[in-house]
Amino acid sequence: MVATQLAEQALGLYDLPRYASVHLVSVSENEIYRVEAPSGRRWAMRVQRRGYQSKSSLGSEMAWLAALRRDGVLATQIPVAGLDGEWVQVAHDPDSGEA
């Protein structure tokens, strides 16, 4: 599955507006996508390459970002939790079953 298709599939793991779209912004260790609602509201989605970091490591990073913002240390982006309340979501390729 093409990574952009995986990012599109991952949209369903979040409480995002219907018909939100994804647009690839950059590729490095991760793929970064701009997620845009029809209203113009935007978010960023980072698609982690498989095996690069653990789910707990990524969750810790999101908790750290949220704490920096909450404590007024730095104006970071606000992490968005998925429908299950977790910051880190796992999408699966329907063709291969890989996460």
C-alpha positions, 0 to 999 in steps of 0.5 A: 500500500502506498504510504499516502493511502495508509495515511488516508486510512489512518484518518478513520482512527481520529475524530476528524471532520468528514472528507478531511484530506491528506497531503504529503509535506515531507519525507525523512525518518517519517512522512509528514502529512497536512490533514485538511478539513473542508472548513480549512482547519488543519492538522499534521500527521506523522506516519512513522516508518515501521520499527523506527520507534516503539509505540511507548516511545512515541507516546512518551514524546506526545506526553512531553509535548503536551506537558511543555505546552501545559506548563507554558514552557513552549507553544508546541502543537497540541497532540490529538488523541485517536478515538480510543484515547491514545495518541499513537495509532496503528494503521494496517495495510489491508493487503499485507496486514502489516502495521 
